[in-house]
């Protein structure tokens, strides 16, 4: 499935995905495909004629795992299952690949090129956190950190108790400006945890206690809200929207899409008042979704046919006061990182 990141109000960039070849021996056959696209978020467009452009895929990863943007939004780091650091430069439309120094100080410690890894960038320091990115022998997965252009991943940062239950859980991560912390979602436990390095050498993890429906996804309105759409549960694609208010830590539910638009493994972004959803698969029908994006207006709680590259006039607040795991995307701040499509 693809990985993706969004540059706040500028663009949603996507790499990877699958191609459907039909049935083989009675089973549906998909194969990973190296491909890169960008959706322009700086201008308004209609969903029947979106501003989508295919970018260079030369040396792009065939099977990307996670991705995150540099602070200035000019470089996009994509980590592949090939153990390579794939860096896409937006200005030159080129990919460059380099080998990680994947071994830690202990011979049992090594960088993880598995779906358990996620990535998020601290917009203040440029540090890239990789929860689930370092495996410490049989003790499971920890976190490490790096930066754009770095080649060494020497530090194992302990994670919270229960972070490896189950051992091969899927993770998603993002930076949230309102909390000033990275937020990680653990599919295995269904919990959200925040992390920052201001409270000690190895930083501090904190479980986020929420009420209502959850979990969630993309940051919106400067990180004051998080938005979740779709995903996969019990092998079925979901079609609901859920919004977390960071101030109250309370989830509310938005409007569902029609059953035919249910999906998982999609790319998502929040820009101004819109949630943009592109691609994915409807696992209920084993059908790849159309390239036409879906747009959800957070303010009006409606699925609409137009993306507006400007905020709506704010009414008197009522409900609104200010990538299931596959729905989590980039929980944004200054730059909306990804979370990776699953």
C-alpha positions as CSV (number, residue, x, y, z in Angstrom):
1,X,0.0,0.0,0.0
2,X,1.2,3.6,-0.5
3,X,2.9,6.0,1.9
4,X,2.1,9.6,1.8
5,X,2.8,13.0,3.4
6,X,1.1,16.3,3.1
7,X,2.7,19.8,3.1
8,X,0.2,22.0,4.9
9,X,-2.1,23.7,2.3
10,X,0.4,23.0,-0.5
11,X,0.4,19.4,-1.6
12,X,-0.3,15.7,-0.8
13,X,2.5,13.5,-2.1
14,X,2.0,9.7,-2.5
15,X,4.4,6.9,-3.4
16,X,3.9,3.2,-3.9
17,X,0.6,1.3,-4.1
18,X,-0.4,-1.9,-5.9
19,X,-1.7,-3.0,-9.3
20,X,-4.5,-5.4,-9.6
21,X,-3.9,-8.2,-12.1
22,X,-7.1,-10.2,-11.7
23,X,-7.5,-13.6,-10.2
24,X,-5.0,-16.4,-10.0
25,X,-5.9,-19.9,-8.7
26,X,-9.1,-18.4,-7.4
27,X,-7.4,-15.6,-5.5
28,X,-7.1,-11.9,-6.3
29,X,-3.6,-11.0,-7.4
30,X,-2.0,-7.6,-6.6
31,X,1.6,-6.6,-7.0
32,X,3.5,-3.6,-5.5
33,X,4.2,-0.8,-8.1
34,X,6.8,2.0,-7.8
35,X,4.9,5.2,-8.7
36,X,4.7,8.7,-7.3
37,X,2.0,11.3,-7.5
38,X,1.2,14.8,-6.1
39,X,-2.2,16.4,-5.5
40,X,-2.1,20.2,-5.5
41,X,-3.7,21.7,-2.4
42,X,-2.7,25.3,-3.1
43,X,-5.5,25.8,-5.6
44,X,-9.2,24.8,-5.6
45,X,-10.5,22.0,-7.8
46,X,-13.6,19.8,-8.4
47,X,-13.4,16.1,-7.6
48,X,-14.2,15.2,-11.2
49,X,-11.1,17.2,-12.4
50,X,-8.6,17.2,-9.5
51,X,-5.1,18.7,-9.8
52,X,-3.1,15.5,-9.8
53,X,0.3,15.1,-11.4
54,X,2.5,12.0,-11.8
55,X,6.1,12.5,-10.6
56,X,9.4,10.7,-11.3
57,X,9.5,7.2,-10.0
58,X,13.0,6.4,-11.1
59,X,14.7,4.8,-8.1
60,X,11.5,5.1,-6.0
61,X,10.9,2.2,-3.6
62,X,8.7,-0.6,-4.8
63,X,7.5,-1.5,-1.3
64,X,7.6,1.7,0.9
65,X,6.9,1.3,4.6
66,X,6.7,4.8,6.0
67,X,7.6,8.4,5.2
68,X,8.0,11.9,6.6
69,X,8.9,15.3,5.3
70,X,11.8,17.7,6.1
71,X,10.9,20.8,8.1
72,X,11.0,23.0,5.0
73,X,8.9,20.6,3.0
74,X,11.6,20.3,0.3
75,X,12.8,16.7,1.0
76,X,10.7,13.6,1.5
77,X,12.2,10.6,3.3
78,X,10.7,7.3,2.4
79,X,11.8,4.1,4.1
80,X,11.5,1.0,2.1
81,X,11.5,-2.7,2.9
82,X,14.8,-2.9,1.0
83,X,16.6,-1.2,4.0
84,X,17.4,1.9,1.9
85,X,16.7,5.5,2.7
86,X,14.9,6.9,-0.3
87,X,15.0,10.7,-0.5
88,X,12.8,12.6,-3.0
89,X,13.7,16.2,-3.7
90,X,10.5,18.1,-4.6
91,X,12.3,20.9,-6.4
92,X,14.3,18.7,-8.7
93,X,11.7,15.8,-9.0
94,X,14.5,13.3,-8.4
95,X,15.0,10.3,-6.1
96,X,18.4,9.4,-4.4
97,X,18.9,6.3,-2.4
98,X,21.4,5.5,0.3
99,X,22.2,2.6,2.6
100,X,21.5,3.0,6.3
101,X,24.1,2.0,8.9
102,X,21.5,-0.4,10.3
103,X,23.5,-1.9,13.2
104,X,23.3,-0.5,16.7
105,X,25.9,-0.6,19.4
106,X,24.7,-4.0,20.5
107,X,24.9,-6.8,18.0
108,X,21.3,-7.7,18.9
109,X,20.1,-4.2,17.9
110,X,19.3,-3.5,14.3
111,X,17.1,-1.1,12.2
112,X,13.7,-2.5,11.3
113,X,12.6,-2.6,7.7
114,X,9.2,-4.1,8.5
115,X,5.6,-2.7,8.6
116,X,6.0,-2.1,12.3
117,X,7.9,1.1,11.7
118,X,6.4,4.6,11.5
119,X,7.9,8.1,11.1
120,X,7.2,11.6,12.2
121,X,9.3,14.9,12.1
122,X,9.6,17.4,14.9
123,X,9.2,20.7,13.1
124,X,11.3,22.6,15.7
125,X,14.4,20.5,15.6
126,X,14.1,18.5,12.4
127,X,14.5,15.2,14.3
128,X,12.8,12.3,12.7
129,X,11.4,9.7,15.1
130,X,10.9,6.1,14.0
131,X,8.7,4.3,16.6
132,X,9.0,0.5,16.0
133,X,12.2,1.3,13.9
134,X,14.8,-0.5,16.0
135,X,14.6,-4.2,17.0
136,X,16.4,-5.3,20.2
137,X,16.9,-9.0,19.8
138,X,14.0,-11.0,21.3
139,X,12.9,-8.1,23.5
140,X,10.9,-6.6,20.6
141,X,10.8,-3.2,18.9
142,X,11.9,0.2,20.3
143,X,12.3,3.6,18.7
144,X,15.2,5.3,17.1
145,X,15.7,8.8,15.6
146,X,17.5,10.2,12.5
147,X,17.4,13.3,10.3
148,X,17.3,14.1,6.5
149,X,20.6,13.1,5.0
150,X,21.8,11.1,8.1
151,X,23.1,7.6,7.6
152,X,23.5,6.3,11.1
153,X,20.7,5.0,13.3
154,X,22.7,4.3,16.5
155,X,20.2,5.1,19.3
156,X,17.7,2.8,20.8
157,X,15.0,4.7,22.7
158,X,12.8,2.6,25.0
159,X,9.0,2.6,24.3
160,X,6.1,2.4,26.7
161,X,5.0,-0.8,28.5
162,X,2.9,-3.0,26.2
163,X,4.2,-1.4,23.0
164,X,5.1,-4.8,21.6
165,X,1.7,-6.4,22.2
166,X,1.3,-8.0,19.8
167,X,4.9,-8.2,18.6
168,X,4.3,-7.3,15.0
169,X,1.7,-4.6,15.5
170,X,1.2,-1.9,12.9
171,X,2.1,1.6,14.0
172,X,1.4,5.0,12.7
173,X,2.9,8.3,13.8
174,X,2.7,12.1,13.4
175,X,3.7,15.3,15.0
176,X,1.0,17.3,16.7
177,X,1.7,21.0,17.1
178,X,-0.9,21.6,19.7
179,X,0.7,19.0,22.1
180,X,4.2,19.7,21.0
181,X,4.7,16.0,20.8
182,X,4.8,13.0,18.4
183,X,1.7,10.9,18.6
184,X,1.9,7.2,17.9
185,X,-1.1,4.9,17.2
186,X,-0.6,1.2,18.0
187,X,-3.0,-1.0,16.1
188,X,-2.4,-3.9,18.4
189,X,-3.6,-2.1,21.6
190,X,-5.8,0.5,19.9
191,X,-4.2,3.2,22.0
192,X,-2.6,6.6,21.3
193,X,0.6,7.6,23.0
194,X,2.5,10.9,22.9
195,X,6.3,11.3,23.1
196,X,8.7,14.3,23.5
197,X,12.3,14.7,24.6
198,X,11.9,17.6,26.9
199,X,11.5,15.4,30.0
200,X,14.8,13.6,30.3
201,X,17.5,12.1,28.1
202,X,15.3,9.4,26.6
203,X,12.2,11.5,26.5
204,X,8.8,10.7,28.0
205,X,5.9,8.6,26.8
206,X,2.3,9.4,27.9
207,X,-0.9,7.5,27.1
208,X,-3.6,9.8,25.8
209,X,-6.9,9.1,27.5
210,X,-9.8,9.9,25.2
211,X,-13.5,9.5,25.4
212,X,-16.1,8.7,22.8
213,X,-15.3,7.0,19.5
214,X,-11.7,6.5,18.3
215,X,-8.9,6.1,17.4
216,X,-7.8,8.9,15.0
217,X,-5.6,10.4,12.5
218,X,-4.9,13.6,10.6
219,X,-4.3,16.8,12.5
220,X,-6.5,19.8,11.6
221,X,-6.7,23.4,12.7
222,X,-3.1,23.7,13.8
223,X,-3.3,20.4,15.6
224,X,-6.3,21.3,17.8
225,X,-8.2,18.5,16.1
226,X,-7.5,15.1,14.7
227,X,-9.5,13.5,11.9
228,X,-9.9,9.8,11.1
229,X,-11.5,8.2,8.1
230,X,-12.1,4.6,7.0
231,X,-9.6,1.8,7.6
232,X,-9.8,-1.9,8.0
233,X,-11.5,-3.8,10.8
234,X,-12.2,-7.5,10.9
235,X,-11.1,-7.7,7.2
236,X,-13.8,-5.1,6.2
237,X,-13.3,-1.6,4.9
238,X,-14.8,1.2,7.0
239,X,-16.6,4.3,5.8
240,X,-16.9,6.5,8.9
241,X,-15.3,9.9,9.9
242,X,-14.3,10.5,13.5
243,X,-12.9,13.8,15.0
244,X,-10.9,14.1,18.1
245,X,-10.9,17.5,19.9
246,X,-7.4,17.8,21.5
247,X,-8.5,20.2,24.2
248,X,-11.2,17.9,25.6
249,X,-9.8,14.6,24.2
250,X,-13.3,13.7,23.1
251,X,-14.2,11.9,19.9
252,X,-17.3,12.8,17.8
253,X,-18.5,11.1,14.7
254,X,-19.0,12.7,11.3
255,X,-21.0,11.7,8.2
256,X,-20.3,8.3,6.6
257,X,-19.5,7.9,2.9
258,X,-21.7,5.5,0.8
259,X,-20.8,1.8,1.2
260,X,-19.3,1.8,-2.3
261,X,-16.7,4.4,-1.1
262,X,-15.6,2.5,2.0
263,X,-11.9,1.9,1.8
264,X,-8.5,1.2,3.4
265,X,-5.0,1.7,2.3
266,X,-5.7,5.2,1.0
267,X,-3.8,8.4,1.1
268,X,-5.2,11.3,3.2
269,X,-4.6,14.9,4.0
270,X,-6.3,17.8,5.8
271,X,-6.0,21.2,4.3
272,X,-8.0,24.2,5.4
273,X,-11.5,22.8,6.1
274,X,-11.2,19.7,3.9
275,X,-10.2,16.1,4.4
276,X,-8.9,14.8,1.1
277,X,-9.0,11.0,0.5
278,X,-7.4,9.4,-2.6
279,X,-7.0,5.8,-3.8
280,X,-7.2,2.8,-1.6
281,X,-9.1,-0.5,-1.9
282,X,-12.6,-1.5,-0.9
283,X,-11.8,-4.8,0.8
284,X,-15.5,-5.6,1.0
285,X,-15.6,-6.0,-2.7
286,X,-11.8,-6.5,-3.4
287,X,-11.9,-3.5,-5.7
288,X,-9.4,-0.8,-6.1
289,X,-11.0,2.6,-5.7
290,X,-11.3,5.2,-8.4
291,X,-8.6,7.9,-8.8
292,X,-11.2,10.5,-8.2
293,X,-10.6,11.9,-4.7
294,X,-13.2,12.2,-2.0
295,X,-13.5,15.5,-0.1
296,X,-15.1,15.9,3.4
297,X,-15.9,19.4,4.7
298,X,-15.1,19.3,8.4
299,X,-17.0,22.5,9.1
300,X,-20.3,21.4,7.5
301,X,-19.9,17.7,8.2
302,X,-20.7,16.9,4.5
303,X,-19.0,15.0,1.7
304,X,-18.7,17.5,-1.2
305,X,-17.5,17.6,-4.8
306,X,-15.1,20.5,-4.4
307,X,-11.9,21.1,-2.6
308,X,-11.6,24.8,-1.5
309,X,-8.1,26.2,-1.0
310,X,-9.3,28.6,1.5
311,X,-11.0,28.5,4.9
312,X,-14.8,28.8,5.1
313,X,-16.2,31.8,7.0
314,X,-16.5,30.5,10.6
315,X,-20.0,30.3,12.0
316,X,-20.8,30.3,15.7
317,X,-19.2,27.0,16.9
318,X,-21.6,24.1,17.7
319,X,-19.9,20.7,17.6
320,X,-16.6,22.2,16.4
321,X,-15.1,24.6,18.9
322,X,-12.0,25.9,17.2
323,X,-4.3,5.6,8.9
324,X,-8.8,1.5,12.8
325,X,-5.2,1.7,11.9
326,X,-5.3,2.0,8.1
327,X,-7.2,5.3,8.5
328,X,-4.3,7.0,10.2
329,X,-2.4,9.4,8.1
330,X,-0.1,12.3,8.8
331,X,-1.0,13.9,12.1
332,X,0.2,17.3,11.0
333,X,1.7,20.4,12.4
334,X,3.9,22.7,10.4
335,X,4.3,20.0,7.9
336,X,1.7,17.1,7.7
337,X,3.7,13.9,7.9
338,X,2.6,10.9,7.3
339,X,1.5,8.3,8.4
340,X,1.6,5.7,6.0
341,X,-1.0,4.0,4.2
342,X,-1.5,0.5,5.2
